[in-house]
Amino acid sequence: MSINGGVAVKLVNLTKYYGKFLAVDHLNLEIYDREIFGFLGPNGAGKSTTLLMITTVLRPSEGTAYVYGVDIRKDPDRVRQMVGIAFQDPKLYWVHTPYEILYWHARVCGYSSSEARQVVKEVLTRFDMWEARRKRAFELSGGMRKRVEIAKVFIQRPRLAIFDEPTAQIDVSGKHMIWEMIKELRDEGSTIILATNELYEADVLSDRVGIIYKGRIAALGTPQELKDTIPGGDVLEIDLDRPPSDEVVRRIEAEPEIVEVRRMNQRIRMYLNRVEEVLPRILAMLMESGYRVKRVDMREPTLDDVFLHYTGVKLVKEE
Amino acid sequence: MILRHLLLVVERDFRLLIEYRLFLIIRWLWFGIQIAIFGLAISQLVVLEGYINYYAAGIYVATLYSAAMFVAVDISEEAEHGVVDYLLSLPINRNILIIGRAIGGGLRSLAATAPPLVITLLYVGVRNPYTLISAVAGLALLSFGVAGLAITIVSLLKSGAKTDILLGALDAFVIRLSTVFYPREFMPEAYSAAAAVNPLTHASEVFRWALGLPYEGDPIFSMVMLLAFMVSMTSIGVYLYEKRMEGGGWTS
């Protein structure tokens, strides 16, 4: 699939070692022009390292990336003119105020002084930060600092906008506002890379999602395409009073509509078709075998199921 | 665009001056006390005639050196707050970024030490306006060069704690192995040789020449040495900042 035809970012064997640790493992990936690309993975999967290489903050150990056809190794200055990033951890010097930070950022990005004053006021007002504009960075709450970090990208409005976990530390209303603003930015013509470990965020915002795990792309596609790759259209989870025996698992697997069974301590997760027909038979068998059913959950697959399917681990840790 | 970015980077570093106002006031008080108490007392012990003036010129150069070295503290603090990554991600040519930081840090140091400079000029007097302009130019070269040295140190160490320790050690050696406090003729031979190539020696002597005080060496040669110091330190700083900062690995 190619939205609007063009390729905005192309990773070619992009690799990063920290000493002997392989953080990003020969990534090959194309991100299309004017799409919101969700980069999904747990902490330490290699998301931020990949983004820092694309922004030329980190130098790749091997391979390269092209941003709108420009090689990050050969012409990093031109790449940086097209890219803006909101870092995962706000990068604010403690003595500076939100206004000073954003005004200087606007000037560096090419605004005249009067334009910079205007755009900074607009963005700070939209982020509900105008009142706090004169506070120093060390006086701001975590959420406010994060807003200032994200505001930089909305001032810059770059051709390629990168958000690294943009709504971490942000309250619910703030999250929805930022999601709307990210969509607006895309609609105005920017390509967006959205790194996140929040499944819902990736699901509602992304045109396509790339699941990264241990430095490699484990799965790639639209959220719906990825969910459709899960064997069996439905997910059934049953919590029991004790871990299921091998015999019980074998009997469940023998059901014709069952595609896959996973044991997770006292929980059985089944990927299957026609759950409404299969469920009564499975419950009857479990009770006949002396198990007490504590909870039953039926649903469509989520991106977490996709993640589990492709990596063998859950992105969201079990409570 | 290059000039615009250079000016913005210079302005950003220079503007930090306002943020350090309390620190500056303490520094100026320290300078005044150092001359009014220590300088006057030590000049009674020293056989060199008019040593208080000699001392005043030297202590100003030492103050300027310390102020310019403070750029290293800024950069290491910025790195701990992740600001270095932010600066590296901006649409600014990296060489312009570093040169701007060296110039901004150097100008800030000159501005931060302006009151002590004025006190020294008023106390000691000036030979003539031309020597004063030359001396300020020499002091500016020292200031930019030391800011470049600070960038070099912080880029090499990539650690706030190590930077603090090295700055303290360097301060002890660089100031004492120079003619900031005493002429070379009173130093052991090895110390005198080290002082001869020390930029603080050349800055002190140019400044003393401008003030009409006894000075050692040739002021023009000292200016050339200061220019070479500034160019070499800034160049090394530019090279190392990009090579070392890009790649993370910062420790507190």
Chai-1 contact restraints between the chains, C-beta under 6 A:
chainA,res_idxA,chainB,res_idxB,connection_type,confidence,min_distance_angstrom,max_distance_angstrom,comment,restraint_id
A,T55,B,S89,contact,1.0,0.0,6.0,A-B,restraint_1
A,V57,B,D85,contact,1.0,0.0,6.0,A-B,restraint_2
A,V57,B,L88,contact,1.0,0.0,6.0,A-B,restraint_3
A,V57,B,S89,contact,1.0,0.0,6.0,A-B,restraint_4
A,R59,B,E246,contact,1.0,0.0,6.0,A-B,restraint_5
A,D77,B,N93,contact,1.0,0.0,6.0,A-B,restraint_6
A,R80,B,P91,contact,1.0,0.0,6.0,A-B,restraint_7
A,Q81,B,P91,contact,1.0,0.0,6.0,A-B,restraint_8
A,I85,B,S89,contact,1.0,0.0,6.0,A-B,restraint_9
A,D89,B,G82,contact,1.0,0.0,6.0,A-B,restraint_10
A,K91,B,G82,contact,1.0,0.0,6.0,A-B,restraint_11
A,K91,B,V83,contact,1.0,0.0,6.0,A-B,restraint_12
A,K91,B,D85,contact,1.0,0.0,6.0,A-B,restraint_13
A,K91,B,Y86,contact,1.0,0.0,6.0,A-B,restraint_14
A,Y93,B,E78,contact,1.0,0.0,6.0,A-B,restraint_15
A,Y93,B,H81,contact,1.0,0.0,6.0,A-B,restraint_16
A,Y93,B,V83,contact,1.0,0.0,6.0,A-B,restraint_17
A,V95,B,E19,contact,1.0,0.0,6.0,A-B,restraint_18
A,W104,B,R12,contact,1.0,0.0,6.0,A-B,restraint_19
A,R107,B,L8,contact,1.0,0.0,6.0,A-B,restraint_20
A,V108,B,L8,contact,1.0,0.0,6.0,A-B,restraint_21
A,V108,B,L90,contact,1.0,0.0,6.0,A-B,restraint_22
